[in-house]
Amino acid sequence: MKPISLGRTGLQVSQFALGTGNFGTGWGHGADADTAAAIFNGYAEAGGNFIDTADAYQFGQSEELLGQLLEGRRDDFVLATKFSLGATPNASRVVTGNSRKAMMTSVEQSLRRLKTDRLDLYWVHHPDGVTPIEEIVRGFEDLARAGKILYAGLSNFPAWRLSRAATWAELTHAVPIAAAQFEHSLVQRTPEADLFPASQALGLGIVTWSPLGGGMLTGKYRQGEKGRAEGFGGRVFQAENSEQRTQILDAVIDVAAELGVTPGQVAIAWAGTHGAIPIIGPRSPAQLRDYLAATAVQLSGEQLARLDTVSALRGFTTDRPSRPAVA
């Protein structure tokens, strides 16, 4: 995998990030320790260095497994985790959300589970609708001054909150907001109307999750597989529930057949043509190999136009960035 600069920072990360929401079995659906190790090692052997996790993933098990896997090679990876939801099923109100209290408590717990003294990138996982942006920015600055985080980012924030945070950090000379994370795929293109242009204007690194629409764009659910449709209680899943989505999947399958690749590889390759770093979240080494093969997929101009047209947002015109993330 080729290296990409994370926004305007000097940090070089791989073109695909490894999402580790499947590391562990705390949610009743995921990968055991041996399988997680095989996925992690396979990603590293392919040149990957960008690891994305969260305290909530598998109720802390994802971070714990990563802590074991990173021993002896921590400096070889860019490690990112998130806070907001807590690491237990019924986390207390005072350690969830985005408050300074939640941030400080969460970072200490994540550091212990990950067996490290600092996080390369710390995300707020979700906006809580309560905590002022100023409180979040000040908290990030304090953690950076204490050497516990190197970069700060916001995940799943609307464009206006993202813009306010980045501007407030700049005006107060706090640690900059370096990156934004949000869902983006052929069946979830709404960020192209606001989050993409805002992030690009602010010079933020763009990290996108669920490039496969929760697996829908692989076509596997048409074959009767369940996967995320049931595995996570139907969450983080885009159903084939409209005429447009059926047309999108048909187009992905057609392009895959033309190129002799899998539909999932086409969907991931397309997601990488927007100047973003897609997060891949395999649950098995076989899925990892399939997803990584997207780095070699070259979509023609006609194929890109076909996919763009069938998946277009109603009422919006979006422009593709000049610098693709997939060769």
DRENLUM-442768 format. One record per atom (N, C-alpha, C): z, y, x. Coordinates in steps of 0.001 Angstrom, whole numbers, padded with zeros to 6 digits, always signed. Layout:
BEGIN
ZYX/...
***
This chain:
BEGIN
+000000-001201+000833/+000000+000000+000000/+000000+001248+000865/-000760+002220+000454/-000830+003437+001247/+000347+004352+000925/+000771+005173+001888/+001878+006112+001652/+001403+007359+000919/+002308+007920+000123/+002040+009138-000642/+003238+010061-000481/+003002+011345-000325/+004099+012309-000266/+004695+012483-001663/+006014+012522-001738/+006683+012731-003015/+006715+014231-003301/+005780+014692-004102/+005715+016113-004412/+005522+016945-003167/+006294+018027-003075/+006190+018930-001934/+007175+018570-000827/+007831+017423-000948/+008763+017009+000094/+007987+016344+001232/+008677+016089+002317/+008086+015346+003413/+008300+013855+003291/+008892+013416+002180/+009216+012004+001988/+007964+011207+001663/+007718+010159+002433/+006558+009300+002233/+006983+008017+001512/+006386+007814+000351/+006702+006625-000438/+005420+005846-000711/+005575+004575-001052/+004409+003747-001341/+003804+004122-002690/+002528+003795-002873/+001787+004251-004049/+002277+003619-005348/+002954+002486-005258/+003628+001889-006405/+005115+001785-006071/+005960+002132-007025/+007396+001913-006877/+007767+000580-007508/+008794-000060-006974/+009281-001307-007555/+010431-000999-008502/+010194-001198-009782/+011239-001042-010773/+012050-002318-010876/+013365-002202-010874/+014222-003387-010803/+015071-003573-012060/+014561-003121-013187/+015271-003348-014441/+015394-004824-014780/+014541-005653-014199/+014593-007101-014435/+015468-007841-013434/+016078-007121-012482/+016929-007785-011481/+018299-008051-012088/+018545-009294-012418/+019801-009666-013056/+019555-010243-014436/+020617-010775-015013/+020499-011398-016338/+021550-010862-017304/+022141-009718-016971/+023195-009164-017803/+022750-008799-019203/+021464-008523-019370/+020928-008187-020692/+020444-009418-021454/+020572-010599-020808/+020081-011811-021448/+018601-012041-021223/+017958-011199-020440/+016526-011309-020184/+016269-010665-018833/+015858-011451-017841/+015648-010892-016514/+015466-011976-015483/+015654-011606-014216/+015435-012523-013097/+016758-012842-012420/+016963-014113-012068/+018186-014481-011361/+018099-014010-009912/+019153-014235-009145/+019240-013682-007792/+018117-014176-006888/+017788-015454-006964/+016738-015990-006098/+015372-015412-006455/+015109-015298-007738/+013829-014742-008175/+013728-013266-007805/+014828-012543-007991/+014842-011128-007621/+014575-010966-006128/+015161-011837-005308/+014950-011769-003864/+013493-012029-003515/+012867-012981-004186/+011458-013282-003930/+010573-012099-004307/+010890-011435-005407/+010123-010255-005824/+010298-009130-004814/+011531-008870-004446/+011825-007786-003500/+011121-008032-002168/+011236-009226-001648/+010635-009531-000357/+009114-009482-000419/+008544-009937-001525/+007100-009876-001678/+006597-008444-001725/+007334-007587-002399/+006974-006163-002454/+007059-005540-001064/+008126-005841-000336/+008292-005292+001014/+007192-005782+001945/+006841-007061+001851/+005791-007618+002707/+004435-006986+002422/+004252-006492+001199/+002995-005835+000829/+002965-004371+001253/+004033-003911+001904/+004082-002532+002375/+004805-001579+001444/+005459-002099+000415/+006189-001245-000516/+007513-000779+000053/+007894+000454-000257/+009168+000965+000266/+009973+001762-000755/+009481+001908-001994/+010093+002800-002976/+010752+001952-004062/+012078+001926-004066/+012841+001086-004994/+013489+001954-006063/+013246+001611-007323/+013792+002380-008439/+014712+001503-009275/+015962+001941-009427/+016919+001191-010225/+017747+002171-011056/+018819+001687-011667/+019728+002521-012461/+021039+001785-012622/+022110+002547-012802/+023405+001889-012978/+023426+001027-014233/+022640+001423-015243/+022643+000700-016511/+021846-000596-016462/+020952-000766-015499/+020088-001939-015489/+020898-003219-015319/+020766-004065-016320/+021469-005354-016339/+022977-005144-016157/+023485-004014-016674/+024917-003679-016588/+025429-003726-015152/+024684-003090-014257/+025111-002986-012871/+024610-004089-011963/+024115-005181-012539/+023681-006302-011702/+022486-005941-010833/+021584-005106-011342/+020419-004709-010547/+020858-004032-009255/+021780-003074-009362/+022275-002410-008161/+023003-003388-007243/+023785-004290-007807/+024518-005251-006981/+023563-006149-006198/+022523-006637-006849/+021553-007489-006165/+020816-006704-005083/+020465-005465-005386/+019787-004643-004383/+020698-004381-003183/+021979-004192-003433/+022917-003991-002337/+022896-005155-001366/+022796-006368-001898/+022717-007554-001046/+021373-007631-000327/+020293-007315-001043/+018949-007435-000475/+018663-006382+000588/+019347-005246+000510/+019095-004149+001439/+019919-004248+002719/+020872-005162+002750/+021718-005270+003941/+020875-005544+005192/+021075-004728+006214/+020350-004888+007454/+018996-004223+007497/+018548-003675+006359/+017233-003015+006337/+017214-001803+005392/+018379-001237+005192/+018495-000104+004269/+017573+001044+004637/+017438+001349+005916/+016654+002508+006332/+015154+002315+006171/+014728+001113+005844/+013301+000851+005658/+012819+001208+004257/+013743+001608+003377/+013388+001819+001979/+013852+003183+001470/+013107+003683+000516/+013502+004868-000238/+014179+004348-001507/+015471+004579-001602/+016274+004003-002679/+016604+005062-003724/+016204+004800-004946/+016467+005726-006055/+017234+005007-007152/+018267+005662-007667/+018962+005121-008831/+019236+006256-009812/+019756+005884-010974/+019937+006849-012060/+021335+006725-012650/+021757+007798-013331/+022992+007754-014097/+022757+008433-015433/+023582+008138-016389/+023642+008752-017722/+024189+007766-018736/+023835+006478-018577/+024145+005486-019604/+025364+004635-019292/+025798+004619-018021/+026939+003803-017646/+026529+002381-017325/+027388+001680-016601/+027065+000336-016124/+027748-000770-016919/+028405-000423-018010/+029058-001431-018843/+028574-001290-020280/+028651-002357-021073/+028123-002293-022443/+028758-001210-023304/+030045-000950-023092/+030738+000041-023914/+031385+001099-023025/+030569+001730-022202/+031086+002720-021263/+031722+003898-021997/+032795+004413-021428/+033519+005533-022012/+032650+006787-022068/+032930+007655-023025/+032189+008905-023156/+032286+009771-021908/+033414+009704-021221/+033604+010603-020078/+032843+010145-018846/+032282+008932-018857/+031483+008478-017709/+030033+008222-018107/+029634+008697-019290/+028238+008639-019699/+027760+010055-019969/+026470+010207-020179/+025911+011553-020317/+025685+012169-018951/+025502+013484-018942/+025084+014179-017721/+026123+015139-017153/+027344+015052-017637/+028371+015977-017177/+028665+015803-015698/+029297+016803-015128/+029724+016720-013729/+030647+015519-013527/+031537+015279-014480/+032435+014132-014426/+031647+012829-014361/+030668+012679-015262/+029873+011462-015291/+029072+011292-014004/+028525+012393-013506/+027727+012334-012288/+028568+011880-011104/+029732+012490-010921/+030560+012171-009761/+031096+010739-009828/+031520+010327-011015/+032019+008957-011166/+030895+007951-010949/+029743+008220-011536/+028624+007285-011466/+028098+007124-010055/+027999+008224-009307/+027434+008116-007970/+028328+007261-007067/+029634+007408-007194/+030544+006605-006380/+030413+005120-006714/+030308+004809-007998/+030182+003413-008399/+028854+002823-007940/+027781+003616-008051/+026471+003133-007602/+026455+002901-006096/+027055+003798-005350/+027104+003622-003894/+027824+002333-003514/+028901+002019-004233/+029636+000785-003945/+028778-000438-004264/+028128-000426-005414/+027309-001590-005779/+026120-001758-004835/+025536-000652-004419/+024366-000689-003547/+024725-000850-002069/+026012-000818-001757/+026502-000989-000382/+025844+000001+000580/+025825+001254+000179/+025224+002289+001019/+026073+003542+000949/+025848+004453+001895/+026622+005688+001898/+025867+006864+001322/+024581+006651+000975/+023832+007746+000358/+022659+007187-000444/+022208+007986-001395/+021033+007671-002199/+019904+008577-001755/+018724+008011-001593/+017600+008842-001176/+017132+009742-002317/+017192+009235-003538/+016802+010022-004716/+017735+009650-005862/+018334+010664-006470/+019254+010424-007589/+018679+011079-008835/+018462+010247-009857/+017887+010714-011118/+018966+010888-012185/+018820+011904-013013/+019477+011894-014315/+018587+011036-015208/+019141+010002-015798/+018330+009012-016506/+017733+009565-017799/+018558+010254-018571/+018124+010813-019854/+018865+012125-020109/+018257+013081-020778/+019014+014257-021207/+020020+013851-022282/+021190+014470-022264/+022196+014120-023280/+022286+015146-024403/+021520+016245-024299/+021526+017245-025353/+022757+018122-025357/+023630+017955-024380/+024901+018695-024346/+025088+019435-023027/+024905+018731-021920/+025219+019306-020607/+024223+020394-020225/+024696+021578-019874/+023786+022644-019445/+023058+022254-018162/+021826+022704-018051/+021044+022450-016844/+021773+022983-015612/+022448+024125-015759/+023164+024715-014627/+024227+023763-014078/+024893+023030-014962/+025924+022082-014529/+025301+020919-013758/+024158+020452-014226/+023467+019363-013539/+023022+019802-012146/+022427+020988-012065/+021926+021480-010778/+023075+021677-009791/+024191+022241-010255/+025347+022436-009365/+025901+021101-008894/+025921+020119-009776/+026406+018801-009394/+025532+018173-008322/+024212+018262-008501/+023289+017747-007485/+023519+018439-006144/+023723+019754-006174/+023927+020497-004934/+025188+020031-004219/+026245+019817-004969/+027485+019349-004351/+027311+017966-003733/+026593+017088-004422/+026363+015749-003873/+025497+015802-002619/+024509+016696-002613/+023661+016838-001432/+024465+017374-000253/+025316+018362-000498/+026145+018923+000580/+027120+017883+001128/+027555+016965+000259/+028472+015908+000693/+027734+014757+001377/+026405+014830+001432/+025616+013790+002080/+025452+012531+001261/+025729+012608-000043/+025648+011404-000871/+024281+011227-001517/+023515+012310-001645/+022138+012205-002117/+021268+013086-001223/+020012+012694-001077/+019075+013479-000284/+018127+014289-001164/+017698+013699-002284/+016792+014368-003214/+017295+014158-004639/+016913+015091-005523/+017341+015026-006917/+016128+014978-007838/+016283+014301-008974/+015183+014207-009916/+015672+014077-011343/+014774+014320-012281/+015079+014231-013707/+014140+013226-014362/+014713+012330-015122/+013958+011272-015789/+014007+011473-017298/+012843+011382-017939/+012742+011450-019402/+013166+012789-019983/+013074+013849-019197/+013387+015194-019673/+012136+015853-020237/+012264+016642-021297/+011098+017384-021784/+010674+018430-020759/+009439+018873-020880/+008877+019775-019873/+009661+021077-019758/+010163+021605-020862/+010858+022895-020787/+012178+022757-020042/+012889+021650-020239/+014138+021443-019498/+013852+021192-018010/+012808+020442-017755/+012409+020182-016376/+012082+021486-015656/+011336+022356-016328/+010951+023632-015727/+012161+024520-015484/+013076+024530-016433/+014276+025350-016263/+015119+024847-015097/+015256+023536-014976/+016060+022978-013890/+015454+023300-012536/+014149+023106-012408/+013492+023373-011127/+013606+024847-010761/+013446+025720-011755/+013525+027160-011500/+014946+027585-011160/+015920+027041-011892/+017318+027388-011622/+017731+026935-010221/+017301+025734-009829/+017617+025248-008490/+016998+026159-007430/+015787+026614-007680/+015118+027498-006723/+015827+028851-006629/+016187+029412-007768/+016821+030734-007782/+018208+030721-007143/+018910+029613-007275/+020274+029530-006743/+020326+028881-005368/+019155+028568-004813/+019064+027946-003488/+019825+026620-003432/+019829+025916-004551/+020439+024586-004603/+019429+023553-004119/+019877+022301-003955/+018943+021243-003592/+017831+021225-004638/+016575+021242-004225/+015483+021325-005196/+015400+020093-006099/+014875+020298-007290/+014478+019166-008112/+013158+018673-007521/+013178+017480-006960/+012036+017004-006180/+011037+016204-007000/+011488+015614-008117/+010602+014691-008816/+010947+014602-010297/+009952+014188-011063/+010110+013943-012495/+009653+012521-012791/+010333+011869-013710/+009961+010510-014115/+009826+010463-015628/+008760+009815-016090/+008557+009689-017529/+007578+008554-017815/+007527+008137-019072/+006621+007057-019471/+005190+007570-019534/+004263+006755-019036/+002850+007119-019110/+002002+005869-019002/+001055+005727-019888/+000133+004592-019864/-001042+004928-020773/-001968+004020-020874/-003106+004206-021770/-002680+004305-023233/-001514+003783-023571/-001030+003895-024948/+000122+004890-025074/+000381+005647-024018/+001397+006704-024068/+000933+007843-023157/+000021+008651-023680/-000584+009707-022879/-000042+011098-023220/+000957+011176-024077/+001476+012493-024469/+001974+013335-023288/+002503+012738-022186/+002930+013585-021067/+001809+014416-020454/+000560+014025-020689/-000553+014786-020124/-000674+016165-020757/-000049+016348-021926/-000113+017645-022597/+000865+018653-022024/+001959+018174-021409/+002952+019132-020918/+003647+018699-019630/+004123+017461-019557/+004897+017045-018386/+004058+016989-017118/+002842+016493-017213/+001989+016464-016019/+001686+017873-015513/+001174+018768-016364/+000885+020114-015844/+002123+020852-015359/+003261+020675-016035/+004491+021330-015579/+004910+020798-014214/+004897+019480-014046/+005308+018876-012776/+004373+019293-011643/+003084+019311-011926/+002122+019700-010893/+002290+021161-010508/+002521+022027-011493/+002699+023450-011199/+003963+023702-010384/+004988+022890-010632/+006267+023048-009934/+006309+022297-008602/+005265+021555-008303/+005215+020815-007046/+006117+019595-007022/+006382+019007-008180/+007274+017853-008250/+006514+016553-008019/+007172+015596-007406/+006621+014259-007363/+006661+013674-008765/+005617+012949-009141/+005530+012384-010482/+005623+010867-010385/+006616+010307-011047/+006845+008863-011071/+006781+008427-012528/+005925+007463-012840/+005740+007079-014242/+006143+005628-014474/+006781+005393-015614/+007218+004034-015923/+006414+003432-017069/+006444+002128-017133/+005760+001324-018147/+004251+001560-018190/+003551+001433-017052/+002093+001598-017072/+001379+000537-017894/+002094-000557-018201/+001510-001639-018999/+001908-001551-020472/+002558-000451-020861/+002982-000336-022254/+003947-001439-022647/+004862-001775-021717/+005809-002855-022000/+005149-004223-022009/+003972-004318-021391/+003256-005591-021334/+002115-005679-022326/+002065-004765-023284/+001019-004813-024303/-000379-004781-023703/-000562-003980-022626/-001887-003798-022048/-002344-004979-021197/-001490-005975-021010/-001940-007207-020345/-002688-008111-021310/-002514-007865-022610/-003127-008706-023618/-002344-009965-023931/-001184-010131-023270/-000455-011397-023422/+000119-011577-024822/+000422-010485-025500/+001021-010625-026830/+000014-011130-027853/-001268-010949-027548/-002292-011527-028415/-002320-013047-028294/-001750-013554-027191/-001726-014998-026956/-000426-015631-027439/+000421-014842-028071/+001654-015387-028629/+002878-015252-027756/+002723-014650-026562/+003892-014454-025709/+004822-013406-026323/+006091-013454-025925/+007088-012548-026497/+007462-011435-025533/+007915-011817-024304/+008249-010812-023301/+009141-009719-023845/+008760-008457-023551/+009600-007337-023962/+009575-007091-025459/+008634-007673-026151/+008610-007510-027603/+009913-008000-028216/+010543-008978-027548/+011821-009498-028030/+012900-009466-026953/+012499-009573-025678/+013459-009738-024587/+014459-008619-024448/+014030-007379-024679/+014946-006242-024595/+015208-005666-025981/+015211-006550-026964/+015436-006093-028319/+014311-005222-028839/+013117-005391-028263/+011973-004599-028701/+011909-003219-028099/+012856-002886-027196/+012849-001575-026569/+011880-001553-025382/+011499-000364-024990/+010571-000161-023870/+009314-001000-024095/+008777-000908-025302/+007652-001734-025688/+006744-000934-026612/+005453-000964-026329/+004464-000316-027179/+003684-001396-027923/+003804-001409-029223/+003149-002444-030019/+001675-002107-030252/+000879-003141-030456/-000515-002945-030862/-000523-002740-032377/-000175-001537-032786/+000098-001277-034205/-000804-000202-034810/-001954+000040-034184/-002893+001009-034751/-004303+000630-034341/-005260+001182-035062/-006665+000909-034742/-007005+001405-033343/-006468+002584-032972/-006764+003107-031643/-006199+002191-030555/-004994+001700-030748/-004399+000831-029728/-005172-000476-029590/-005685-000985-030677/-006533-002176-030605/-007801-001872-029823/-008386-000708-030048/-009588-000315-029317/-009292-000115-027831/-008115+000433-027528/-007725+000620-026120/-007620-000720-025413/-006913-001666-026028/-006750-002969-025396/-008083-003689-025273/-008936-003569-026280/-010272-004167-026189/-011027-003594-024996/-010945-002271-024800/-011645-001635-023683/-011078-002091-022340/-009767-002204-022250/-009135-002677-021007/-009607-004088-020682/-009644-004949-021676/-010081-006331-021471/-011549-006377-021048/-012357-005531-021655/-013784-005489-021299/-013975-005036-019847/-013277-003978-019441/-013391-003480-018075/-012901-004535-017088/-011812-005213-017433/-011285-006268-016563/-012319-007366-016362/-013001-007736-017439/-014023-008779-017338/-015174-008320-016445/-015544-007064-016544/-016627-006528-015710/-016267-006573-014228/-015004-006331-013922/-014568-006270-012525/-014056-007599-011991/-013861-008564-012875/-013316-009842-012450/-011847-009761-012078/-011096-008919-012775/-009667-008759-012524/-008921-008946-013837/-007604-008803-013811/-006827-008970-015036/-006707-007635-015774/-006489-007672-017085/-006289-006432-017833/-005121-005603-017295/-004054-006281-016879/-002917-005545-016345/-003277-004748-015109/-004106-005319-014258/-004530-004606-013053/-005339-003371-013412/-006177-003467-014418/-006947-002302-014864/-006010-001211-015377/-005025-001589-016187/-004102-000609-016750/-003289+000088-015667/-002825-000659-014672/-002041-000059-013584/-002924+000828-012720/-004135+000360-012423/-005050+001165-011623/-005364+002484-012330/-005580+002425-013636/-005839+003655-014409/-004651+004603-014315/-003430+004071-014443/-002230+004916-014378/-002112+005597-013028/-002633+004957-011984/-002550+005522-010652/-003584+006589-010359/-004475+006875-011309/-005508+007885-011075/-005101+009261-011569/-003835+009448-011899/-003361+010727-012421/-002461+011480-011445/-002492+011087-010178/-001640+011755-009208/-000184+011346-009305/+000075+010227-009990/+001443+009743-010188/+001684+008480-009387/+002956+008138-009235/+003375+006883-008621/+003853+005973-009750/+003051+005002-010166/+003493+004109-011233/+004599+003170-010756/+005523+002890-011646/+006568+001907-011381/+006121+000569-011953/+006088-000451-011114/+005809-001801-011596/+007135-002541-011697/+007311-003309-012769/+008593-003981-012997/+008427-005465-013250/+007998-006234-012261/+007761-007661-012474/+009049-008444-012712/+008893-009549-013435/+010022-010454-013674/+009846-011755-012923/+008738-011889-012208/+008482-013108-011431/+007587-012750-010251/+007599-013576-009193/+006694-013326-008068/+005227-013339-008485/+004871-014175-009463/+003485-014225-009932/+003077-012890-010552/+003963-012309-011355/+003673-010998-011935/+003550-009951-010841/+004417-010010-009831/+004330-009061-008724/+002965-009130-008057/+002502-010334-007745/+001204-010479-007087/+000081-009914-007952/+000168-010150-009239/-000841-009629-010158/-000839-008103-010153/+000340-007505-010244/+000440-006046-010307/-000008-005401-008993/+000400-005992-007858/+000038-005411-006568/-001461-005456-006322/-002143-006419-006933/-003590-006516-006757/-004309-005311-007344/-003614-004524-008157/-004217-003311-008717/-004551-002289-007643/-003912-002403-006474/-004215-001459-005396/-005663-001587-004932/-006286-002747-005172/-007665-002976-004728/-008684-002735-005841/-008211-002415-007028/-009122-002208-008156/-009749-000820-008064/-011060-000770-008109/-011780+000497-008076/-012511+000673-009405/-012022+001600-010193/-012646+001896-011486/-013784+002886-011270/-014930+002567-011824/-016065+003479-011694/-015858+004699-012577/-016655+005726-012330/-016567+006920-013165/-016838+006605-014620/-017785+005714-014876/-018107+005345-016251/-016961+004588-016897/-016324+003698-016130/-015196+002933-016674/-014000+003835-016949/-013721+004766-016037/-012646+005731-016277/-012922+006542-017523/-014158+007015-017666/-014510+007825-018835/-014348+007023-020119/-014707+005747-020073/-014583+004892-021254/-013116+004718-021644/-012278+004459-020647/-010847+004289-020920/-010216+005600-021379/-010610+006704-020752/-010081+008010-021136/-010458+008341-022572/-011681+008066-022928/-012167+008433-024260/-011479+007636-025352/-011366+006336-025165/-010788+005506-026211/-009300+005776-026390/-008632+006240-025331/-007181+006468-025395/-006816+007943-025564/-007808+008802-025781/-007584+010244-025775/-006552+010680-026812/-005743+011663-026431/-004800+012268-027360/-005561+013066-028407/-005123+012968-029601/-005763+013722-030670/-005410+015201-030537/-006427+016054-030442/-006191+017495-030418/-005903+018077-029058/-005954+017245-027986/-005674+017742-026637/-006830+017401-025709/-007070+018287-024769/-008014+018024-023694/-007222+017989-022397/-007312+016895-021677/-006548+016758-020440/-007503+016606-019266/-007096+017119-018129/-007898+017043-016916/-007278+016049-015946/-008132+015286-015288/-007653+014336-014298/-007447+015058-012971/-006305+014829-012292/-006087+015461-010993/-007178+015074-010004/-007388+015935-009028/-008453+015683-008052/-008068+014607-007057/-006767+014346-006873/-006322+013365-005886/-005824+012115-006564/-006614+011025-006583/-006137+009791-007201/-005095+009106-006341/-004246+008298-006973/-003226+007556-006245/-003673+006135-005935/-004790+005699-006507/-005309+004361-006256/-006709+004498-005697/-006978+003848-004593/-008294+003956-003949/-009355+003272-004789/
***
